[in-house]
Amino acid sequence: MFVSSGPNSSRARPERAAILHADLDSFYASVEQRDNPRLRGRAVLVGGGVILAASYEAKAYGVRTPMNVRQAMALCPNAILVPPRMAAYAQASKAVFEIFRDTTPEVEGISIDEAFLDVAGLWRIAGTPVDIARELRARVREQVGLPISVGVARTKFLAKVASAVSKPDGLLEVPPDKELEFLHPLPVERLWGVGAVTARELHERGITKVGQLAELGEGPLAAVLGPATGRHLHALSWARDPRRVDTGKRRRSIGAQRALGRRHRTDDEIEAFLHGLSDRLGHRLRRAERVCRTVVLRLRFDDFGRASRSHTLAEATDSSAVILRAARTLLTDAQTLIHERGITLVGLSLTNLDNADTMQLSLPFEPRADATLDSTLDALRDRFGAGTVTRAALLRRGEGLSVPILPD
C-alpha cells in the first residue's frame, strides 16, 4: 500500500533516476526465434490448447495470451505454432539473471523474465543509469541472443511503466523533473491495480487518462473504488512509490498450473491433474524449507472467465497430501461452475508462506513402519527428484507443463 500526502508533498525526492526495470520481450517466443532461424521475422505462437506466448509479429494481428489456439490462428492464419520448451526458457532466464547480478548486486527478480535493478551506487565506476541500461541490453543481446526492454526511473512503478512503453526492444528514461509529464497522458490501465473491472468503473465516469485520475483527488476516488484502492491509485497517479529494490525478499506465494485445452475433461481427469500439481508444489516447499497456510484453486473457463477458491489450513504444512486434500475440497465446491462453463486451465497457488525453521521437512528415505504412502512418496521425490515417482492416476496423463519460475 502506498501512503499519499497529497500532490504537493514536501518530501524531498531523490535527484536521480537510478532504478532499472528490465523485461525480456515476448520471452518464450523470442527464445524460439533465437533457436530456430526459420522463425525469425515470422509470427510465432507458443502453446498447445492455449497460447502461452506470441511474437510481436503475431501480436500485430491481435493475438494475445491466454487466447485459445483456434482463435489465435483465425486472427493470424500464417502463424507458426510451436510446442513450449520449458527447459530452454529456464536456461535462458538463468543466463539473463547472471548478467543482471553481474551488473549490480541489487537485483529483485519479479518473474522468470523481468527484474528490478538498483544502480544508484555505480555512478563512479559504471557511468549513468542510462549508460548501464544500454550496456545491459547489449550484453543480453550478445551473450543470450534475446531482446530486452529497460525502463529507467526514480521509482519501481515508473521504471516498470517506462519499460512497457519502450517495448519492443527499447530503452526509456523518465527524468525526475519529467515524471508527471510522462505519466499523466497515459491510459489509466497503466497504473498497477487497474484491471478490467476498475478500468470500466473509471471509464464510466469519463476518466481514461492518469492525469484525469490525479486531478479527481483521493476522496472522490475512495468513494468510487474504496479507501485502499483510492489511496493506492491516487499516490501512483502523482508518481509516489516509496518501495526500494528488495534483494532479500522471499516469495510470498508459489504456484503451478496445467493448461487443458478446450476438449471436455472428466471430473476424474481434473482431479488427477490436481494430484500432479499438489505433488509438485509440496516438493518445492520442502526443497525451499518453507511451509504454507493457504491453498488457492484457480480456474479458467471456456468463455475466458476466471474463478478462484481458497482454503486456510489449521496448521502450516509442507505435505503434498494435505495440500491435495484442501485442493479436492475446493474443486468439489467449483464443480457446478466447471460443468456449466467448461474448463481450460486448472492451477494451484500456495500463499501465507513461512520458513520451516522448526519443522521436520521430510521423512528419512527409509520409511518408518507407520509412514503413510503419501509421506513416503514425498520422501522419494525429495531424495531423487520431483519427476522420478508419480501416481497411478497420472499415468498416460502426466503432470502438465512445468512452467519455469524464480527460485523459491
C-alpha positions, 0 to 999 in steps of 0.5 A, a space after each residue: 500500500 502506498 501512503 499519499 500526502 497529497 500532490 504537493 508533498 514536501 518530501 524531498 525526492 531523490 535527484 536521480 533516476 537510478 532504478 532499472 526495470 528490465 523485461 525480456 520481450 515476448 520471452 518464450 517466443 523470442 527464445 524460439 526465434 533465437 533457436 530456430 532461424 526459420 522463425 525469425 521475422 515470422 509470427 510465432 505462437 507458443 502453446 498447445 490448447 492455449 497460447 502461452 506466448 506470441 511474437 510481436 509479429 503475431 501480436 500485430 494481428 491481435 493475438 494475445 495470451 491466454 487466447 485459445 489456439 483456434 482463435 489465435 490462428 483465425 486472427 493470424 492464419 500464417 502463424 507458426 505454432 510451436 510446442 513450449 520448451 520449458 527447459 530452454 526458457 529456464 536456461 535462458 532466464 538463468 543466463 539473463 539473471 547472471 548478467 543482471 547480478 553481474 551488473 549490480 548486486 541489487 537485483 529483485 527478480 519479479 518473474 522468470 523474465 523481468 527484474 528490478 535493478 538498483 544502480 544508484 551506487 555505480 555512478 563512479 565506476 559504471 557511468 549513468 543509469 542510462 549508460 548501464 541500461 544500454 550496456 545491459 541490453 547489449 550484453 543480453 543481446 550478445 551473450 543470450 541472443 534475446 531482446 530486452 526492454 529497460 525502463 529507467 526511473 526514480 521509482 519501481 512503478 515508473 521504471 516498470 511503466 517506462 519499460 512497457 512503453 519502450 517495448 519492443 526492444 527499447 530503452 526509456 528514461 523518465 527524468 525526475 523533473 519529467 515524471 508527471 509529464 510522462 505519466 499523466 497522458 497515459 491510459 489509466 490501465 497503466 497504473 498497477 491495480 487497474 484491471 478490467 473491472 476498475 478500468 470500466 468503473 473509471 471509464 464510466 465516469 469519463 476518466 481514461 487518462 492518469 492525469 484525469 485520475 490525479 486531478 479527481 483527488 483521493 476522496 472522490 476516488 475512495 468513494 468510487 473504488 474504496 479507501 485502499 484502492 483510492 489511496 493506492 491509485 491516487 499516490 501512483 497517479 502523482 508518481 509516489 512509490 516509496 518501495 526500494 529494490 528488495 534483494 532479500 525478499 522471499 516469495 510470498 506465494 508459489 504456484 503451478 498450473 496445467 493448461 487443458 485445452 478446450 476438449 471436455 475433461 472428466 471430473 476424474 481427469 481434473 482431479 488427477 491433474 490436481 494430484 500432479 500439481 499438489 505433488 509438485 508444489 509440496 516438493 518445492 516447499 520442502 526443497 525451499 524449507 518453507 511451509 504454507 497456510 493457504 491453498 488457492 484453486 484457480 480456474 479458467 473457463 471456456 468463455 475466458 472467465 476466471 474463478 478462484 477458491 481458497 482454503 486456510 489450513 489449521 496448521 502450516 504444512 509442507 505435505 503434498 497430501 494435505 495440500 491435495 486434500 484442501 485442493 479436492 475440497 475446493 474443486 468439489 465446491 467449483 464443480 457446478 461452475 466447471 460443468 456449466 462453463 467448461 474448463 481450460 486451465 486448472 492451477 494451484 497457488 500456495 500463499 501465507 508462506 513461512 520458513 520451516 525453521 522448526 519443522 521436520 521437512 521430510 521423512 528419512 528415505 527409509 520409511 518408518 513402519 507407520 509412514 503413510 504412502 503419501 509421506 513416503 512418496 514425498 520422501 522419494 521425490 525429495 531424495 531423487 527428484 520431483 519427476 522420478 515417482 508419480 501416481 497411478 492416476 497420472 499415468 498416460 496423463 502426466 503432470 502438465 507443463 512445468 512452467 519455469 519460475 524464480 527460485 523459491 
